[in-house]
Structures are given as structure tokens and as C-alpha cells.
Amino acid sequence: MRMRGRRLLPIILSLLLIALLSLCYFSSHLRDSRQSPDDGFLLHLPPETKEDPANSNTTPSNSLLNLTDFHYLLVSNVCRKTKRELLAVLIVTSYAGNDALRSAHRQAIPQSKLAEMGLRRVFLLAALPSKELFISQDQLASEQQRFGDLLQGNFIEDYRNLSYKHVMGLKWVSEECKKQAKFIIKLDDDIIYDVFHLRRYLETLEVRQPGLATSSSLLSGYVLDAKPPIRLRANKWYVSKKEYPHALYPAYLSGWLYVTNVPTAERIVAEAERVSFFWIDDTWLTGVVRTRLGIPLERHNDWFSANAEFIDCCVRDLKQHSYECEYSVGPNGGDDRLLVEFLHNVEKCYFDECVKRPVSKSLKETCLAAAKSRPPKHGFAEIKALRLR
């Protein structure tokens, strides 16, 4: 009996295996019969083809100039939230720690009022350096959650990284705001600017020079002609001959504030990708890169004053005499509140509530104001031995 049981065991196991395979076959057949024709078609689609980066003409989304690992730490969606056409987007270069300055900009003219004028504003930031002790990334994230107007790249905040920040802003507007925005106003966060004058200028430009307004060759602002590089090593803006071997820079626009449009910004960004990187942003982008593209400069030097004291006197005379200000752009001289005072008072001039300043009352002749100078920023004391000569 034991021998017969041992002989039957393989037969029983074989029968069980056959039954199991049959069950799997029929269940699979039933499942396939319920499958739609479309599902069957999808199974036979060719695999996705990947484009060879060497043959691609597009810049990867994770690159910025020679930074191959670039990405945003904070991204604004002010353009995506806009349903109507925009006259311009203001891109404001700002050190990440300058939260008080950004607050002054928002108090001077909030985003809601800019929207009524067909404008939007974004602040361009970089990553906080390790030595920054007075603001954290969490605080910047909180600021972004409240206002939604920060665009922060992952390169470190440093004046030698300003070209990255500048290109980041132009590139972002060209990609994110292309369908909505016509013009770009680039400015620094410590600059006083008459946004009402700029809006009127852009509207007039569209009417009187529509060809220029829509061209890919619009660069307008304060033109600096043929300036030599600074070769003094002790100077913050020292440039070695290896960095820039020529005796003179080509004419360029002051980075304090200038006007361009989306087609021109696209050309500048594309050409900057092909040119050796240079860290002085306005000289490089509106000078060296612009020259390669053959774009002429529109000169509006009369808009600008280099004296914060003149802007201070403008505010005083607007309050006392309703005199129009002679200047539309200038430095704040370290006074973060000056922009608030200036814009809150200059606005009335665009409702015909101001009078022309008499020639005899020009600011150069009548301005008496306390000298302004930017207070030193947070820093660290350093003691060094100096060799006397």
C-alpha cells in the first residue's frame, strides 16, 4: 500500500498543476475579453523617444548661463494670475536681506495699484549666504506666501553674481509673461523712480513709435559712453585684463533703471548664453551682449539724477509749491522711506495738480538738503596688519 501511494503522489501533483494552469489561462482570457479596443492599442504604442541634448536648440530648464544645476527656490506667479494684457513687468534686483526696502516699495505703490495701471512687480533674489544672520529662508518663504512677488534663484547672493540675477529676471519674464506683457522695466531696489512717468512714456511710445515699441531692439535709459574698466585692485569693481582685455567698455545703460520689451529680452538672454560670462551685469548685458546684437540705445539721461538730495528737495517742493520734479529716477541715499514719500506726492502731478518748476527755481540753484549716504550694512569687524609705506 505504501508503494502504491508513493506511485500515485506524482500523478496527483501533476493533475493539480494542470488544473492551476488551466485556471490562470481562463481568468486571463476573461480579463482580456473585457479590455476595450483602445486599451489594446495603447499597449502597442512605440516607446517615447528622448531628444538628444546635443541636437537640441533649447536651453534645459535647469540651466542659467553656465550654471547647469540652476533652479528656483521661490517662484512668483503674478503673470499667470493675470488674465488681461499687461503694459509692463517691473523686475527689481534686491538683496535677499533687504526686506525693509521691499516693504518700502510695496508701501509706495502696492501690487493692486500697479495692476490698475497695467503693471506687475517682481523682486529678484538669490540664495542667502551662510554669513547672513538677520533673515532666514523661512522668513523669505513667509514673505512670499503673503505677497507672492519674489523670484529667487539658487545661486548665492553676491555682487559678482548680479549677472545671473539680471538674466534670471529677463528670462523669467520672457518665458512666464510673454503672452501678457509688452515691456520690461528693470531697476534696483535702492532706486527712486516715478512709475507714473514711466507708464506715460510707454503709452506714448506705443502711439508715436509703434515700430520701436514692438521691435526686438528696444533698450532705453541712461547711456554711459565708452567708460574704461577700473584697474585699481583695491576697488570693489576692479576688473582684470583677463576678465576684460579691452581699454573701453562699449556704450551701455545704467542698471539703476532701464526699459526694454519681451522680444529684445529674449534676444539678449539667448546671446548671453553664447558669450563668455562677465560679472558686471549692466556693462555686460546692455553693453557687450547688446553690441554683438547691433541694438542701438535710446538715450534718456535727462530722467536721471545722481543726487538723492535732489529727490529729497523734489518731495519738499511738491508738498509746499506743487512743483513738478525735474527728475524721474535717482538713488535713495540710504533712506528707505524716500520712495514712499516721493511716489505718494508725485502722483498728483498726473492729475494736473502740479505746476512747472520756474527756471529760476531749478533744483541745482535752490536745493538745500542734508547730505545723504547709505548707512553701513550688517557686517563683521575685521582687523588686519597694514604695512606703512
Residue pairs with C-beta under 8 A, 6 or more apart in sequence:
53 60
59 273
60 68
62 68
62 69
62 70
62 71
63 70
64 70
64 153
64 155
64 164
64 167
64 168
64 171
65 163
65 164
65 167
65 272
65 273
65 277
66 277
67 155
67 164
69 154
70 153
70 154
70 155
71 153
71 154
72 151
72 152
72 153
72 154
73 127
73 137
73 152
73 153
73 154
74 125
74 140
74 141
74 144
74 150
74 151
74 152
75 151
75 152
76 122
76 144
76 148
76 149
76 150
76 151
77 148
77 176
78 89
78 111
78 120
78 121
78 122
78 148
78 149
79 86
79 89
79 120
79 173
79 176
79 177
79 180
79 181
80 176
82 115
82 120
82 180
84 118
84 180
85 118
85 180
85 182
86 118
86 119
86 120
86 177
86 180
86 181
86 182
87 117
87 118
87 119
87 181
87 182
87 183
87 199
87 202
87 203
88 118
88 119
88 120
88 181
88 182
88 183
88 184
88 185
88 198
88 199
88 202
88 259
89 119
89 120
89 121
89 122
89 173
89 177
89 181
89 183
89 184
89 185
90 114
90 119
90 120
90 121
90 122
90 184
90 185
90 186
90 187
90 195
91 121
91 122
91 124
91 151
91 169
91 170
91 172
91 173
91 184
91 185
91 186
91 187
92 102
92 105
92 121
92 122
92 123
92 124
92 187
92 188
92 189
93 123
93 124
93 162
93 165
93 166
93 169
93 186
93 187
93 188
93 189
93 255
94 101
94 102
94 123
94 124
94 125
94 188
94 189
95 125
95 157
95 189
96 125
96 126
96 127
96 128
96 132
96 135
96 140
96 152
96 157
97 128
97 132
97 134
97 135
97 157
97 378
98 189
98 190
99 135
99 139
99 143
100 336
101 189
101 190
101 336
102 123
102 143
102 189
103 336
104 336
104 337
104 339
104 340
105 121
105 123
105 189
105 339
106 147
106 149
107 340
108 339
108 340
108 342
108 343
108 344
109 195
109 343
111 120
111 121
111 147
111 149
114 120
114 121
114 195
117 195
117 199
118 199
119 195
119 199
120 177
120 181
121 149
122 149
122 150
122 151
122 169
122 172
122 173
123 149
123 150
123 151
123 189
124 151
124 152
124 153
124 165
124 166
124 168
124 169
125 140
125 150
125 151
125 152
125 153
125 157
125 165
126 152
126 153
126 154
126 155
126 156
126 157
126 158
126 161
126 164
126 165
127 152
127 153
127 154
127 155
127 156
127 157
128 135
128 136
128 137
128 140
128 156
128 157
129 156
129 157
129 158
131 380
132 157
133 378
134 378
140 150
140 152
143 150
144 150
151 168
151 169
151 172
153 164
153 165
153 168
155 161
155 164
155 165
159 236
159 279
160 279
161 279
162 255
162 279
162 280
162 281
163 277
163 278
163 279
163 280
163 281
163 284
163 285
165 281
166 186
166 255
166 281
166 282
166 285
167 269
167 272
167 281
167 285
169 186
170 184
170 186
170 260
170 265
170 268
170 269
170 285
171 265
171 269
173 181
173 184
173 262
173 265
174 262
174 265
174 266
174 269
177 262
178 262
181 262
182 202
182 206
182 213
182 214
182 261
182 262
183 202
183 213
183 218
183 259
183 260
183 261
183 262
184 259
184 260
184 261
184 262
184 265
185 198
185 257
185 258
185 259
186 255
186 257
186 258
186 259
186 260
187 193
187 256
187 257
187 258
188 255
188 256
188 257
190 331
190 332
190 334
190 374
191 256
191 257
191 329
191 330
191 331
191 332
192 308
192 311
192 329
192 330
192 331
192 332
192 338
192 339
192 342
193 257
193 328
193 329
193 339
194 325
194 328
194 329
194 342
194 343
194 346
195 343
196 346
196 347
196 349
196 350
197 303
197 328
198 259
198 328
200 350
201 259
202 213
202 259
205 212
205 213
206 213
212 218
212 298
213 261
214 261
214 263
215 261
215 263
215 264
216 261
216 263
216 264
216 266
216 267
217 264
217 293
217 294
217 295
217 296
218 259
218 260
218 261
218 263
218 264
218 295
218 298
219 253
219 258
219 259
219 260
219 264
219 286
219 290
219 295
219 296
219 297
219 298
220 253
220 258
220 259
220 260
220 297
220 298
220 300
221 253
221 254
221 256
221 257
221 258
221 259
221 286
221 297
221 298
221 300
221 303
222 253
222 254
222 256
222 257
222 258
222 299
222 300
222 301
222 303
222 304
222 329
223 251
223 252
223 253
223 297
223 299
223 301
224 249
224 251
224 252
224 253
224 254
225 251
226 248
226 249
226 250
226 251
227 248
227 249
227 252
227 283
228 247
228 248
228 249
229 239
229 244
229 246
229 247
229 248
229 249
230 237
230 238
230 239
231 238
231 239
231 240
231 241
232 238
237 280
239 280
243 278
243 279
244 278
249 283
249 287
249 288
250 287
250 288
250 290
250 291
251 287
251 297
252 282
252 283
252 286
252 287
252 288
252 290
252 297
253 282
253 286
253 287
253 297
254 282
254 304
255 281
255 282
255 286
256 304
256 329
256 331
257 304
257 329
258 282
258 286
259 298
260 268
264 295
267 293
267 295
268 285
268 286
268 289
268 290
268 293
271 289
271 292
271 293
272 284
272 285
272 289
275 284
275 288
275 289
275 292
277 284
278 284
278 288
286 297
290 297
303 327
303 328
303 329
304 327
304 328
304 329
304 330
305 311
305 326
305 327
305 329
305 330
305 363
306 330
306 331
307 330
307 331
308 330
308 331
308 332
308 333
308 334
308 335
308 338
308 372
309 333
309 367
309 369
309 370
309 371
309 372
310 326
310 327
310 330
310 363
310 367
311 325
311 327
311 330
311 331
311 332
311 333
311 338
311 342
312 333
312 335
312 338
312 367
312 369
312 370
312 372
313 363
313 366
313 367
313 368
313 369
314 323
314 325
314 326
314 327
314 342
314 346
314 363
315 338
315 341
315 342
315 345
316 369
317 323
317 325
317 357
317 361
318 325
318 345
318 346
318 348
318 349
318 354
319 345
321 355
322 348
322 349
322 353
322 354
322 355
323 354
323 355
323 356
323 357
323 358
323 361
324 349
324 354
324 355
324 356
324 357
325 342
325 346
325 349
325 357
326 357
326 362
326 363
327 363
332 338
332 339
332 372
333 372
333 373
333 374
334 372
334 373
334 374
334 375
335 372
348 354
357 363
